């Protein structure tokens, strides 16, 4: 029973990640940082983790847009 629940949980996590990070919802590089910091981080992250989200935005920008 635990394996079934774990598998279901993993599937749900993967589906949530696909929906949240689908290419249609992420703007192009010239708009990415502004969108990520001012829209994504404020909407999806706990205020206590805001700085971590901003750092992740910068990391993603550096890896994918530079």
N, C-alpha and C positions, 0 to 999 in steps of 0.2 A: 504494500500500500504506500509506503514512503517513497519508493522509486517512482510510482505513478504520479504522486503529488509533486515530486521534484521535477519530473519531466514536464508536467503541465505548467509549473511555475517557469521553467526555462523557456518554454514555447511562448508564454505570455510576455516575458521580458524581451525576447527577440522581436515579437510583433510590435511591442511598444517602441522599441528602438528603431525599427524600420519605419513606423509611422512618424515618429518625431524627427527623424533625420533623413526623410526622403528628399531626394534632390529637388523636387518641386517646391519644397518649403524653405530651402536654403537659398538666399540671394547670391548673385555673383560676387566675385572678390572685391570689387570697388564699393560694395554696399555691406559686405559681410561683417566687418568689425562693429559698425554702428548698429546693425540689426542684432548681432549676437549680444552685445553689452546692454543695449537699451531695451530690447524686446525679449529675447530668449532668456537671459539671466533673470530679469525681473519677473517674468511670467512663470518659469519652470523651476526656479531654485529658491530654497529657503533663504531669507535675508542674511542669516548667519553664514551662509556658504557663498555669498555674492562675490567676494574677492576670488575664491577658487574658480568660480565660473568665468570671471573676467580673465583670469590667467589661462584657463582652458581655451577661451576664445582667441587670445593672442597666440597660443601654441598652435591651434588649428590653422589660423591665418598664416603663420610662418611656415608651416609644413605644406600647405596646399596652395597658397597664393603668391609666395615670393619665389 
